[in-house]
Structures are given as C-alpha cells and as structure tokens.
Amino acid sequence: MKKIGWIGLGSMGMPMAKNVLKAGLPLFAYNRTAEKADALSKEGAKALSSPKETAEQSDIIITMLANASAVQDVLEGEKGMLAGLNSNKIVIDMSTVSPEDSKVFAEKVRKAGARFIDAPVSGSVKPAEDGTLLILAGGDKQDVEHVQYIFDVLGKRTIYFGENGKGSAAKLSINLLLGVAVQGISEAMLLAESAGLSKNEVIEMISESAVNTPIFQMKKESFLKEDFPAAFMLELMSKDLGLITEEAEKNHVGLPLAKAADKVYAAAKENGKGKMDLAAVFLELKQGTHV
C-alpha cells in the first residue's frame, strides 16, 4: 500500500487528511505548527519533523497550503521536500496558486526526479469534511489516474484539464465566479434592505427564483444574521482575485467584474474582515468603507 505524506493542516488540510486516515491509508504528516501534526497522530498518522523527511518516508506527497510562497518554502526551504524526492514519488499540490507557479513547481519537482500534479479543489470546509470536494487536476493523465483512489477519498469528482498549470487555471476560473456571485448576492441583499424589504422575504424570493444557487443556500443564514463565521476566509478570496486579475492582464483578457470585485474584497481585508467568511463582503458594502 502506498504511503501518503501530507503537508499543510489548516482549515481545509486537516479534514482532508483525516479522510485519508478514515479510508485506512497510511499517512505521514508535517505541519509548520507541529501541534497540528501531533494532534493528527492521535488519530493514526505519523507526525514528522520536516518536508524532507515527509518526502523521504512517503510515496505520494500532498501539499495543501495557503499560497505559492508557502509551497515554495516547503519545496526549497531548509530541509525542503525536493531533497527527499526520487523517481518513485509523486507530488500533488492542492493549494490555490497561479498556473505559472504550478508550472515552476512542476519543473522543480521533475528536476528532483519525481512527478507533479496540480490538483486544487473547489469547495470549502464542509465539503472537505464530507469528502465531497471537486478536484481540478493538471499534469500527466497517467499520473492522475494513478492517484485517483486518493482523489476519490477527498472528493465527489475529479475533472482532468490537461498538462501542469491547467488545474490551477481551472481553480482561478471557478473562484472568479464564486467571488463575483457572492458579491452580487451581497449587493442584491443590500439594495433590498435599503428599500425597506424584509430580509426573510428577500431570501425566500431568491430561493424560489431562477438565480437561486447552492452558494446562496449555504450563505443565506449568514446574510440573515449578518454573522459570517469562516468556511472560506475572505482574505483567501482576496488573494485569489489578485491572482485572477494578474492572470487576466498577462493573457490580455478584459475582466471588469473581476477587477471590481478585487478592489472590494481587498478593501474588506484591509478593513479587518479577512478572517471572516468571504460573504462578509456584504458588511464591507454596507459600511461603505470600500469607496
């Protein structure tokens, strides 16, 4: 049985790693904050002391980290993963990074002799806990098929997009729609409130309309109570929108909604809402501090 290494035990990584354990797969875990890996060891994982050791002891190494700089540190930092790789190993990066970063990481991993898959996910903490994430894969198709049994533990479906970088491009595309959709809901709710409409009735209206969506159903209680506990932190959405606008400029694609949303989410982050759920963009719009 292949040994799985897991690096990154944040709000998404921890429940995903737990699902690997529940599936009976041998798991070796590293986290910069060692207490998280130690906590996972009580459920059957083996906690390790560095990315290098994780790579050495595992056949398939999964990273689930906050951004590209964190992935780079894990690969190249002191006792980094690259030093522990060989031709028998596969690295799967499930972090949200730019397509260009994914290509750079893939090349570094290849130079170390191993194979690389970019496989970011669509879904937040609850789907991560339930094992119902949507996995967006880029890399060699045979490599993806080789690790499909792991993806089946973590998600409800895997969509293969092509070579390295394509999975990351797909993630930016779906997160653009997510960010714009949640801001659109927020603006509709705010317009209705300014007209004196009941929130309950507005929520009922949207729920029964052609523009009802799963994301609205997930967030409607938050809009009703104006309480936004994080399922997907606003600061991460802001980070992704920054990547999206950079990618659009590089590819000479005009994305006016993305640019507008980028500014509002960035302002919300600067104004102290970064650790809230992305739907807290409603509060930013309501307070008018983004103007």
Secondary structure, DSSP 4 states (H G I P E B T S, - for coil): -PPEEEE--STTHHHHHHHHHHTT--EEEE-SSHHHHHHHHTTT-EE-S-HHHHHHH-SEEEE--SSHHHHHHHHHSTT-GGGG--TT-EEEE-S---HHHHHHHHHHHHHTT-EEEE--EE--HHHHHHT-EEEEEES-HHHHHHTHHHHHHHEEEEEEEESTTHHHHHHHHHHHHHHHHHHHHHHHHHHHHHTT--HHHHHHHHHTSTT--HHHHHHHHHHHHT----SSBHHHHHHHHHHHHHHHHHTT---HHHHHHHHHHHHHIIIIITTSBGGGHHHHHHHTTT-
